């Protein structure tokens, strides 16, 4: 039997990588709306992405500030992991914003 004692960081990194992979594929989708052409759909998506970018701008700034303050920290945890998780949460909020915006425009998700 393989002992995982002493390897919590490796386990967390592996779990994070798996979640990131699942997240990437779950957001790789298209949108459909009856009577809307590709150009209009693309313009609507770009509008939603701009709104999401603006809405999460403060979050990204906070993530950068946290990363800057953790540069010299030593201890029992990995500050890089904390920074990566914070960035992941910001990315998830961005995708949620885009999804809600497109649904608000009357689109349906197609995976």
KOLKOLLO-611046 format. One record per atom (N, C-alpha, C): residue number from 1; atom name; x, y, z. Coordinates in Angstrom, 1 decimal, decimal comma. Last residue first. Layout:
<node n="NUM" atom="CA" c1="X" c2="Y" c3="Z"/>
...
end
This chain:
<node n="111" atom="N" c1="-23,7" c2="22,0" c3="-25,2"/>
<node n="111" atom="CA" c1="-22,4" c2="21,5" c3="-24,9"/>
<node n="111" atom="C" c1="-22,1" c2="20,4" c3="-25,9"/>
<node n="110" atom="N" c1="-25,4" c2="25,0" c3="-25,2"/>
<node n="110" atom="CA" c1="-25,2" c2="23,8" c3="-25,9"/>
<node n="110" atom="C" c1="-23,8" c2="23,3" c3="-25,7"/>
<node n="109" atom="N" c1="-27,5" c2="27,2" c3="-23,4"/>
<node n="109" atom="CA" c1="-26,2" c2="26,5" c3="-23,6"/>
<node n="109" atom="C" c1="-26,4" c2="25,3" c3="-24,4"/>
<node n="108" atom="N" c1="-29,5" c2="29,8" c3="-24,9"/>
<node n="108" atom="CA" c1="-29,4" c2="28,5" c3="-24,2"/>
<node n="108" atom="C" c1="-28,1" c2="27,9" c3="-24,5"/>
<node n="107" atom="N" c1="-30,2" c2="33,3" c3="-24,5"/>
<node n="107" atom="CA" c1="-29,5" c2="32,2" c3="-25,1"/>
<node n="107" atom="C" c1="-29,7" c2="30,9" c3="-24,3"/>
<node n="106" atom="N" c1="-31,3" c2="35,6" c3="-23,4"/>
<node n="106" atom="CA" c1="-32,2" c2="34,6" c3="-24,0"/>
<node n="106" atom="C" c1="-31,6" c2="33,4" c3="-24,7"/>
<node n="105" atom="N" c1="-29,8" c2="37,3" c3="-22,0"/>
<node n="105" atom="CA" c1="-30,0" c2="37,7" c3="-23,4"/>
<node n="105" atom="C" c1="-31,0" c2="36,7" c3="-24,1"/>
<node n="104" atom="N" c1="-29,5" c2="35,7" c3="-19,7"/>
<node n="104" atom="CA" c1="-30,3" c2="36,9" c3="-19,7"/>
<node n="104" atom="C" c1="-30,7" c2="37,5" c3="-21,0"/>
<node n="103" atom="N" c1="-27,6" c2="33,9" c3="-20,6"/>
<node n="103" atom="CA" c1="-29,0" c2="33,4" c3="-20,3"/>
<node n="103" atom="C" c1="-29,9" c2="34,6" c3="-20,2"/>
<node n="102" atom="N" c1="-25,5" c2="35,7" c3="-20,7"/>
<node n="102" atom="CA" c1="-26,0" c2="35,1" c3="-21,9"/>
<node n="102" atom="C" c1="-27,4" c2="34,5" c3="-21,7"/>
<node n="101" atom="N" c1="-25,2" c2="36,3" c3="-17,9"/>
<node n="101" atom="CA" c1="-25,5" c2="37,3" c3="-18,9"/>
<node n="101" atom="C" c1="-26,1" c2="36,8" c3="-20,2"/>
<node n="100" atom="N" c1="-24,6" c2="33,8" c3="-16,8"/>
<node n="100" atom="CA" c1="-25,8" c2="34,5" c3="-16,4"/>
<node n="100" atom="C" c1="-26,2" c2="35,6" c3="-17,4"/>
<node n="99" atom="N" c1="-22,1" c2="33,3" c3="-18,1"/>
<node n="99" atom="CA" c1="-23,2" c2="32,4" c3="-18,3"/>
<node n="99" atom="C" c1="-24,5" c2="33,1" c3="-18,0"/>
<node n="98" atom="N" c1="-20,6" c2="35,5" c3="-17,2"/>
<node n="98" atom="CA" c1="-20,8" c2="35,3" c3="-18,6"/>
<node n="98" atom="C" c1="-22,0" c2="34,5" c3="-18,8"/>
<node n="97" atom="N" c1="-20,6" c2="34,9" c3="-14,4"/>
<node n="97" atom="CA" c1="-21,1" c2="36,1" c3="-14,9"/>
<node n="97" atom="C" c1="-21,5" c2="36,0" c3="-16,4"/>
<node n="96" atom="N" c1="-19,3" c2="32,4" c3="-14,4"/>
<node n="96" atom="CA" c1="-20,6" c2="32,5" c3="-13,9"/>
<node n="96" atom="C" c1="-21,3" c2="33,7" c3="-14,4"/>
<node n="95" atom="N" c1="-16,7" c2="33,2" c3="-15,3"/>
<node n="95" atom="CA" c1="-17,5" c2="32,3" c3="-16,1"/>
<node n="95" atom="C" c1="-19,0" c2="32,4" c3="-15,7"/>
<node n="94" atom="N" c1="-16,0" c2="34,9" c3="-13,0"/>
<node n="94" atom="CA" c1="-16,0" c2="35,4" c3="-14,4"/>
<node n="94" atom="C" c1="-16,9" c2="34,6" c3="-15,3"/>
<node n="93" atom="N" c1="-16,0" c2="33,0" c3="-11,0"/>
<node n="93" atom="CA" c1="-17,0" c2="34,1" c3="-10,9"/>
<node n="93" atom="C" c1="-17,1" c2="34,7" c3="-12,3"/>
<node n="92" atom="N" c1="-13,8" c2="31,4" c3="-11,9"/>
<node n="92" atom="CA" c1="-15,2" c2="30,8" c3="-11,8"/>
<node n="92" atom="C" c1="-16,2" c2="31,9" c3="-11,7"/>
<node n="91" atom="N" c1="-11,8" c2="33,3" c3="-11,6"/>
<node n="91" atom="CA" c1="-12,1" c2="32,7" c3="-12,9"/>
<node n="91" atom="C" c1="-13,5" c2="32,1" c3="-12,9"/>
<node n="90" atom="N" c1="-11,8" c2="33,5" c3="-8,8"/>
<node n="90" atom="CA" c1="-12,1" c2="34,7" c3="-9,6"/>
<node n="90" atom="C" c1="-12,5" c2="34,2" c3="-11,0"/>
<node n="89" atom="N" c1="-11,0" c2="30,9" c3="-8,1"/>
<node n="89" atom="CA" c1="-12,3" c2="31,4" c3="-7,7"/>
<node n="89" atom="C" c1="-12,7" c2="32,6" c3="-8,5"/>
<node n="88" atom="N" c1="-8,4" c2="30,9" c3="-9,2"/>
<node n="88" atom="CA" c1="-9,4" c2="30,0" c3="-9,7"/>
<node n="88" atom="C" c1="-10,8" c2="30,4" c3="-9,4"/>
<node n="87" atom="N" c1="-7,1" c2="32,8" c3="-7,6"/>
<node n="87" atom="CA" c1="-7,3" c2="33,1" c3="-9,0"/>
<node n="87" atom="C" c1="-8,3" c2="32,2" c3="-9,7"/>
<node n="86" atom="N" c1="-7,2" c2="31,3" c3="-5,2"/>
<node n="86" atom="CA" c1="-7,9" c2="32,6" c3="-5,3"/>
<node n="86" atom="C" c1="-8,1" c2="33,0" c3="-6,8"/>
<node n="85" atom="N" c1="-5,6" c2="29,2" c3="-5,9"/>
<node n="85" atom="CA" c1="-7,0" c2="28,9" c3="-5,6"/>
<node n="85" atom="C" c1="-7,8" c2="30,2" c3="-5,7"/>
<node n="84" atom="N" c1="-3,1" c2="30,5" c3="-6,3"/>
<node n="84" atom="CA" c1="-3,8" c2="29,8" c3="-7,4"/>
<node n="84" atom="C" c1="-5,2" c2="29,5" c3="-7,1"/>
<node n="83" atom="N" c1="-2,6" c2="31,5" c3="-3,7"/>
<node n="83" atom="CA" c1="-2,8" c2="32,4" c3="-4,8"/>
<node n="83" atom="C" c1="-3,5" c2="31,8" c3="-6,0"/>
<node n="82" atom="N" c1="-2,4" c2="29,0" c3="-2,4"/>
<node n="82" atom="CA" c1="-3,4" c2="30,0" c3="-2,0"/>
<node n="82" atom="C" c1="-3,7" c2="31,0" c3="-3,1"/>
<node n="81" atom="N" c1="-0,1" c2="28,1" c3="-3,7"/>
<node n="81" atom="CA" c1="-1,4" c2="27,3" c3="-3,8"/>
<node n="81" atom="C" c1="-2,5" c2="28,2" c3="-3,4"/>
<node n="80" atom="N" c1="1,8" c2="29,9" c3="-2,9"/>
<node n="80" atom="CA" c1="1,5" c2="29,8" c3="-4,3"/>
<node n="80" atom="C" c1="0,1" c2="29,1" c3="-4,5"/>
<node n="79" atom="N" c1="2,1" c2="29,4" c3="-0,2"/>
<node n="79" atom="CA" c1="1,4" c2="30,6" c3="-0,6"/>
<node n="79" atom="C" c1="1,0" c2="30,6" c3="-2,1"/>
<node n="78" atom="N" c1="1,7" c2="26,5" c3="1,4"/>
<node n="78" atom="CA" c1="2,3" c2="27,0" c3="0,2"/>
<node n="78" atom="C" c1="1,5" c2="28,2" c3="-0,3"/>
<node n="77" atom="N" c1="2,3" c2="26,2" c3="4,9"/>
<node n="77" atom="CA" c1="1,4" c2="26,2" c3="3,7"/>
<node n="77" atom="C" c1="2,2" c2="26,8" c3="2,6"/>
<node n="76" atom="N" c1="3,9" c2="26,6" c3="7,1"/>
<node n="76" atom="CA" c1="3,5" c2="25,2" c3="6,8"/>
<node n="76" atom="C" c1="2,6" c2="25,1" c3="5,6"/>
<node n="75" atom="N" c1="6,3" c2="29,1" c3="6,0"/>
<node n="75" atom="CA" c1="5,4" c2="28,4" c3="7,0"/>
<node n="75" atom="C" c1="5,0" c2="27,1" c3="6,5"/>
<node n="74" atom="N" c1="7,0" c2="32,4" c3="4,9"/>
<node n="74" atom="CA" c1="7,4" c2="31,0" c3="5,1"/>
<node n="74" atom="C" c1="6,5" c2="30,3" c3="6,2"/>
<node n="73" atom="N" c1="6,7" c2="34,9" c3="2,6"/>
<node n="73" atom="CA" c1="6,1" c2="34,2" c3="3,7"/>
<node n="73" atom="C" c1="6,7" c2="32,8" c3="3,7"/>
<node n="72" atom="N" c1="7,3" c2="36,6" c3="0,6"/>
<node n="72" atom="CA" c1="8,4" c2="36,3" c3="1,5"/>
<node n="72" atom="C" c1="7,9" c2="35,4" c3="2,7"/>
<node n="71" atom="N" c1="4,9" c2="36,9" c3="-1,0"/>
<node n="71" atom="CA" c1="6,2" c2="36,5" c3="-1,6"/>
<node n="71" atom="C" c1="7,3" c2="36,0" c3="-0,6"/>
<node n="70" atom="N" c1="2,5" c2="37,7" c3="-0,2"/>
<node n="70" atom="CA" c1="2,9" c2="36,4" c3="0,2"/>
<node n="70" atom="C" c1="4,3" c2="35,9" c3="-0,3"/>
<node n="69" atom="N" c1="2,0" c2="40,1" c3="-1,3"/>
<node n="69" atom="CA" c1="2,3" c2="40,1" c3="0,1"/>
<node n="69" atom="C" c1="2,8" c2="38,7" c3="0,6"/>
<node n="68" atom="N" c1="1,4" c2="39,4" c3="-3,9"/>
<node n="68" atom="CA" c1="2,5" c2="40,3" c3="-3,7"/>
<node n="68" atom="C" c1="2,9" c2="40,2" c3="-2,2"/>
<node n="67" atom="N" c1="-1,0" c2="38,0" c3="-3,7"/>
<node n="67" atom="CA" c1="0,2" c2="37,3" c3="-4,2"/>
<node n="67" atom="C" c1="1,5" c2="38,1" c3="-3,8"/>
<node n="66" atom="N" c1="-2,7" c2="40,0" c3="-2,8"/>
<node n="66" atom="CA" c1="-2,4" c2="38,9" c3="-1,9"/>
<node n="66" atom="C" c1="-1,1" c2="38,2" c3="-2,4"/>
<node n="65" atom="N" c1="-2,7" c2="41,6" c3="-5,1"/>
<node n="65" atom="CA" c1="-2,2" c2="42,1" c3="-3,8"/>
<node n="65" atom="C" c1="-1,8" c2="41,0" c3="-2,9"/>
<node n="64" atom="N" c1="-3,9" c2="39,8" c3="-6,9"/>
<node n="64" atom="CA" c1="-2,5" c2="40,3" c3="-7,2"/>
<node n="64" atom="C" c1="-1,9" c2="40,8" c3="-5,9"/>
<node n="63" atom="N" c1="-6,4" c2="39,6" c3="-5,8"/>
<node n="63" atom="CA" c1="-5,6" c2="38,4" c3="-6,0"/>
<node n="63" atom="C" c1="-4,1" c2="38,8" c3="-6,1"/>
<node n="62" atom="N" c1="-7,3" c2="42,2" c3="-6,1"/>
<node n="62" atom="CA" c1="-7,1" c2="41,7" c3="-4,7"/>
<node n="62" atom="C" c1="-6,2" c2="40,4" c3="-4,8"/>
<node n="61" atom="N" c1="-7,5" c2="42,3" c3="-8,9"/>
<node n="61" atom="CA" c1="-6,6" c2="43,2" c3="-8,2"/>
<node n="61" atom="C" c1="-6,3" c2="42,7" c3="-6,8"/>
<node n="60" atom="N" c1="-9,5" c2="40,4" c3="-9,3"/>
<node n="60" atom="CA" c1="-8,1" c2="40,2" c3="-9,8"/>
<node n="60" atom="C" c1="-7,1" c2="41,1" c3="-9,1"/>
<node n="59" atom="N" c1="-11,6" c2="41,8" c3="-8,1"/>
<node n="59" atom="CA" c1="-11,2" c2="40,5" c3="-7,6"/>
<node n="59" atom="C" c1="-9,7" c2="40,2" c3="-8,0"/>
<node n="58" atom="N" c1="-11,9" c2="44,0" c3="-9,7"/>
<node n="58" atom="CA" c1="-11,5" c2="44,2" c3="-8,3"/>
<node n="58" atom="C" c1="-11,0" c2="42,9" c3="-7,8"/>
<node n="57" atom="N" c1="-12,8" c2="42,7" c3="-12,1"/>
<node n="57" atom="CA" c1="-11,5" c2="43,4" c3="-12,1"/>
<node n="57" atom="C" c1="-11,0" c2="43,6" c3="-10,7"/>
<node n="56" atom="N" c1="-15,2" c2="41,5" c3="-12,4"/>
<node n="56" atom="CA" c1="-14,2" c2="40,7" c3="-11,6"/>
<node n="56" atom="C" c1="-12,8" c2="41,5" c3="-11,6"/>
<node n="55" atom="N" c1="-16,6" c2="43,3" c3="-13,9"/>
<node n="55" atom="CA" c1="-17,2" c2="42,9" c3="-12,6"/>
<node n="55" atom="C" c1="-16,1" c2="42,2" c3="-11,8"/>
<node n="54" atom="N" c1="-15,1" c2="43,5" c3="-16,3"/>
<node n="54" atom="CA" c1="-15,3" c2="44,7" c3="-15,4"/>
<node n="54" atom="C" c1="-15,7" c2="44,3" c3="-14,0"/>
<node n="53" atom="N" c1="-15,5" c2="40,8" c3="-17,2"/>
<node n="53" atom="CA" c1="-14,2" c2="41,4" c3="-17,0"/>
<node n="53" atom="C" c1="-14,2" c2="42,6" c3="-16,0"/>
<node n="52" atom="N" c1="-18,3" c2="40,8" c3="-17,6"/>
<node n="52" atom="CA" c1="-17,7" c2="39,9" c3="-16,6"/>
<node n="52" atom="C" c1="-16,3" c2="40,4" c3="-16,2"/>
<node n="51" atom="N" c1="-18,5" c2="42,7" c3="-19,6"/>
<node n="51" atom="CA" c1="-19,1" c2="43,0" c3="-18,4"/>
<node n="51" atom="C" c1="-18,5" c2="42,1" c3="-17,3"/>
<node n="50" atom="N" c1="-17,0" c2="41,4" c3="-21,6"/>
<node n="50" atom="CA" c1="-16,6" c2="42,7" c3="-21,2"/>
<node n="50" atom="C" c1="-17,2" c2="43,0" c3="-19,8"/>
<node n="49" atom="N" c1="-18,7" c2="39,1" c3="-21,9"/>
<node n="49" atom="CA" c1="-17,3" c2="38,9" c3="-21,5"/>
<node n="49" atom="C" c1="-16,7" c2="40,3" c3="-21,0"/>
<node n="48" atom="N" c1="-21,0" c2="40,3" c3="-22,9"/>
<node n="48" atom="CA" c1="-21,0" c2="39,6" c3="-21,6"/>
<node n="48" atom="C" c1="-19,6" c2="39,4" c3="-21,1"/>
<node n="47" atom="N" c1="-20,0" c2="41,2" c3="-25,4"/>
<node n="47" atom="CA" c1="-20,5" c2="42,1" c3="-24,4"/>
<node n="47" atom="C" c1="-20,6" c2="41,5" c3="-23,0"/>
<node n="46" atom="N" c1="-19,3" c2="38,7" c3="-26,6"/>
<node n="46" atom="CA" c1="-18,2" c2="39,7" c3="-26,3"/>
<node n="46" atom="C" c1="-18,7" c2="40,7" c3="-25,3"/>
<node n="45" atom="N" c1="-21,9" c2="37,7" c3="-26,8"/>
<node n="45" atom="CA" c1="-20,9" c2="37,0" c3="-26,0"/>
<node n="45" atom="C" c1="-19,8" c2="38,0" c3="-25,6"/>
<node n="44" atom="N" c1="-23,0" c2="39,5" c3="-28,7"/>
<node n="44" atom="CA" c1="-23,6" c2="39,4" c3="-27,4"/>
<node n="44" atom="C" c1="-22,6" c2="38,7" c3="-26,4"/>
<node n="43" atom="N" c1="-21,3" c2="39,0" c3="-30,9"/>
<node n="43" atom="CA" c1="-21,3" c2="40,4" c3="-30,3"/>
<node n="43" atom="C" c1="-21,9" c2="40,3" c3="-28,9"/>
<node n="42" atom="N" c1="-21,9" c2="36,4" c3="-31,4"/>
<node n="42" atom="CA" c1="-20,6" c2="36,7" c3="-31,0"/>
<node n="42" atom="C" c1="-20,5" c2="38,1" c3="-30,4"/>
<node n="41" atom="N" c1="-24,6" c2="36,7" c3="-32,2"/>
<node n="41" atom="CA" c1="-24,3" c2="35,9" c3="-31,0"/>
<node n="41" atom="C" c1="-22,9" c2="36,2" c3="-30,5"/>
<node n="40" atom="N" c1="-24,2" c2="38,2" c3="-34,5"/>
<node n="40" atom="CA" c1="-25,0" c2="38,8" c3="-33,3"/>
<node n="40" atom="C" c1="-24,7" c2="38,0" c3="-32,1"/>
<node n="39" atom="N" c1="-22,8" c2="36,4" c3="-36,0"/>
<node n="39" atom="CA" c1="-22,2" c2="37,7" c3="-35,7"/>
<node n="39" atom="C" c1="-22,9" c2="38,3" c3="-34,5"/>
<node n="38" atom="N" c1="-24,6" c2="34,1" c3="-36,3"/>
<node n="38" atom="CA" c1="-23,3" c2="34,0" c3="-35,6"/>
<node n="38" atom="C" c1="-22,7" c2="35,4" c3="-35,2"/>
<node n="37" atom="N" c1="-28,0" c2="35,2" c3="-35,7"/>
<node n="37" atom="CA" c1="-26,9" c2="34,7" c3="-36,5"/>
<node n="37" atom="C" c1="-25,6" c2="34,7" c3="-35,7"/>
<node n="36" atom="N" c1="-31,0" c2="34,2" c3="-34,3"/>
<node n="36" atom="CA" c1="-29,8" c2="35,0" c3="-34,1"/>
<node n="36" atom="C" c1="-28,7" c2="34,3" c3="-34,9"/>
<node n="35" atom="N" c1="-33,2" c2="32,5" c3="-34,3"/>
<node n="35" atom="CA" c1="-33,3" c2="33,7" c3="-35,1"/>
<node n="35" atom="C" c1="-32,1" c2="34,6" c3="-34,9"/>
<node n="34" atom="N" c1="-32,8" c2="31,1" c3="-31,1"/>
<node n="34" atom="CA" c1="-33,5" c2="31,1" c3="-32,4"/>
<node n="34" atom="C" c1="-33,5" c2="32,4" c3="-33,0"/>
<node n="33" atom="N" c1="-29,6" c2="30,7" c3="-29,9"/>
<node n="33" atom="CA" c1="-30,8" c2="31,4" c3="-29,7"/>
<node n="33" atom="C" c1="-31,5" c2="31,5" c3="-31,0"/>
<node n="32" atom="N" c1="-26,9" c2="29,1" c3="-28,2"/>
<node n="32" atom="CA" c1="-27,8" c2="29,2" c3="-29,3"/>
<node n="32" atom="C" c1="-29,1" c2="30,0" c3="-28,9"/>
<node n="31" atom="N" c1="-23,4" c2="28,8" c3="-27,5"/>
<node n="31" atom="CA" c1="-24,8" c2="29,3" c3="-27,1"/>
<node n="31" atom="C" c1="-25,6" c2="29,3" c3="-28,3"/>
<node n="30" atom="N" c1="-21,1" c2="26,3" c3="-26,4"/>
<node n="30" atom="CA" c1="-21,6" c2="27,3" c3="-27,3"/>
<node n="30" atom="C" c1="-23,0" c2="27,7" c3="-26,9"/>
<node n="29" atom="N" c1="-18,3" c2="25,8" c3="-24,2"/>
<node n="29" atom="CA" c1="-19,6" c2="25,5" c3="-24,7"/>
<node n="29" atom="C" c1="-20,0" c2="26,6" c3="-25,7"/>
<node n="28" atom="N" c1="-16,3" c2="25,2" c3="-21,9"/>
<node n="28" atom="CA" c1="-16,1" c2="25,1" c3="-23,3"/>
<node n="28" atom="C" c1="-17,4" c2="24,8" c3="-24,0"/>
<node n="27" atom="N" c1="-16,7" c2="24,9" c3="-19,3"/>
<node n="27" atom="CA" c1="-17,0" c2="26,2" c3="-19,8"/>
<node n="27" atom="C" c1="-16,8" c2="26,3" c3="-21,3"/>
<node n="26" atom="N" c1="-16,1" c2="22,3" c3="-18,8"/>
<node n="26" atom="CA" c1="-17,4" c2="22,7" c3="-18,5"/>
<node n="26" atom="C" c1="-17,8" c2="24,0" c3="-19,0"/>
<node n="25" atom="N" c1="-13,3" c2="22,2" c3="-19,3"/>
<node n="25" atom="CA" c1="-14,3" c2="21,6" c3="-20,3"/>
<node n="25" atom="C" c1="-15,7" c2="22,0" c3="-20,0"/>
<node n="24" atom="N" c1="-12,3" c2="23,6" c3="-17,1"/>
<node n="24" atom="CA" c1="-12,1" c2="24,1" c3="-18,5"/>
<node n="24" atom="C" c1="-13,1" c2="23,5" c3="-19,5"/>
<node n="23" atom="N" c1="-13,2" c2="22,1" c3="-15,0"/>
<node n="23" atom="CA" c1="-13,7" c2="23,5" c3="-15,1"/>
<node n="23" atom="C" c1="-13,5" c2="23,9" c3="-16,6"/>
<node n="22" atom="N" c1="-11,6" c2="19,8" c3="-15,3"/>
<node n="22" atom="CA" c1="-13,1" c2="19,7" c3="-15,3"/>
<node n="22" atom="C" c1="-13,7" c2="21,1" c3="-15,6"/>
<node n="21" atom="N" c1="-9,1" c2="21,0" c3="-14,9"/>
<node n="21" atom="CA" c1="-9,4" c2="20,3" c3="-16,1"/>
<node n="21" atom="C" c1="-10,9" c2="20,2" c3="-16,3"/>
<node n="20" atom="N" c1="-9,3" c2="21,9" c3="-12,3"/>
<node n="20" atom="CA" c1="-9,1" c2="22,9" c3="-13,3"/>
<node n="20" atom="C" c1="-9,5" c2="22,3" c3="-14,7"/>
<node n="19" atom="N" c1="-9,6" c2="19,5" c3="-10,9"/>
<node n="19" atom="CA" c1="-10,7" c2="20,4" c3="-10,9"/>
<node n="19" atom="C" c1="-10,6" c2="21,5" c3="-12,0"/>
<node n="18" atom="N" c1="-7,0" c2="18,4" c3="-11,4"/>
<node n="18" atom="CA" c1="-8,2" c2="17,7" c3="-11,9"/>
<node n="18" atom="C" c1="-9,4" c2="18,7" c3="-11,9"/>
<node n="17" atom="N" c1="-5,4" c2="20,3" c3="-10,1"/>
<node n="17" atom="CA" c1="-5,3" c2="20,1" c3="-11,5"/>
<node n="17" atom="C" c1="-6,5" c2="19,4" c3="-12,1"/>
<node n="16" atom="N" c1="-6,3" c2="20,0" c3="-7,5"/>
<node n="16" atom="CA" c1="-6,5" c2="21,3" c3="-8,1"/>
<node n="16" atom="C" c1="-6,4" c2="21,1" c3="-9,7"/>
<node n="15" atom="N" c1="-5,4" c2="17,4" c3="-7,0"/>
<node n="15" atom="CA" c1="-6,8" c2="17,7" c3="-6,9"/>
<node n="15" atom="C" c1="-7,1" c2="19,0" c3="-7,6"/>
<node n="14" atom="N" c1="-2,7" c2="17,9" c3="-7,2"/>
<node n="14" atom="CA" c1="-3,3" c2="16,9" c3="-8,1"/>
<node n="14" atom="C" c1="-4,8" c2="17,2" c3="-8,1"/>
<node n="13" atom="N" c1="-2,3" c2="19,7" c3="-5,0"/>
<node n="13" atom="CA" c1="-2,0" c2="20,1" c3="-6,4"/>
<node n="13" atom="C" c1="-2,7" c2="19,2" c3="-7,4"/>
<node n="12" atom="N" c1="-3,1" c2="18,0" c3="-2,9"/>
<node n="12" atom="CA" c1="-3,8" c2="19,3" c3="-3,2"/>
<node n="12" atom="C" c1="-3,5" c2="19,7" c3="-4,6"/>
<node n="11" atom="N" c1="-1,1" c2="16,1" c3="-3,0"/>
<node n="11" atom="CA" c1="-2,5" c2="15,7" c3="-3,1"/>
<node n="11" atom="C" c1="-3,3" c2="16,9" c3="-3,5"/>
<node n="10" atom="N" c1="1,2" c2="17,6" c3="-2,5"/>
<node n="10" atom="CA" c1="1,1" c2="16,9" c3="-3,8"/>
<node n="10" atom="C" c1="-0,4" c2="16,5" c3="-4,1"/>
<node n="9" atom="N" c1="0,7" c2="18,4" c3="0,1"/>
<node n="9" atom="CA" c1="0,8" c2="19,4" c3="-1,0"/>
<node n="9" atom="C" c1="0,6" c2="18,7" c3="-2,4"/>
<node n="8" atom="N" c1="0,7" c2="16,1" c3="1,6"/>
<node n="8" atom="CA" c1="-0,6" c2="16,8" c3="1,4"/>
<node n="8" atom="C" c1="-0,5" c2="17,8" c3="0,3"/>
<node n="7" atom="N" c1="2,5" c2="14,0" c3="2,2"/>
<node n="7" atom="CA" c1="2,3" c2="14,5" c3="0,8"/>
<node n="7" atom="C" c1="1,1" c2="15,3" c3="0,6"/>
<node n="6" atom="N" c1="2,6" c2="12,8" c3="4,6"/>
<node n="6" atom="CA" c1="3,7" c2="13,7" c3="4,3"/>
<node n="6" atom="C" c1="3,6" c2="14,3" c3="2,8"/>
<node n="5" atom="N" c1="1,0" c2="9,9" c3="3,6"/>
<node n="5" atom="CA" c1="1,4" c2="10,7" c3="4,7"/>
<node n="5" atom="C" c1="2,6" c2="11,6" c3="4,3"/>
<node n="4" atom="N" c1="0,3" c2="8,0" c3="1,8"/>
<node n="4" atom="CA" c1="0,2" c2="9,4" c3="1,4"/>
<node n="4" atom="C" c1="0,6" c2="10,4" c3="2,5"/>
<node n="3" atom="N" c1="1,7" c2="5,0" c3="1,0"/>
<node n="3" atom="CA" c1="1,4" c2="5,9" c3="2,1"/>
<node n="3" atom="C" c1="1,4" c2="7,3" c3="1,5"/>
<node n="2" atom="N" c1="0,5" c2="2,2" c3="-0,8"/>
<node n="2" atom="CA" c1="1,3" c2="3,5" c3="-0,8"/>
<node n="2" atom="C" c1="0,8" c2="4,4" c3="0,2"/>
<node n="1" atom="N" c1="0,8" c2="-1,2" c3="0,0"/>
<node n="1" atom="CA" c1="0,0" c2="0,0" c3="0,0"/>
<node n="1" atom="C" c1="0,9" c2="1,2" c3="0,0"/>
end
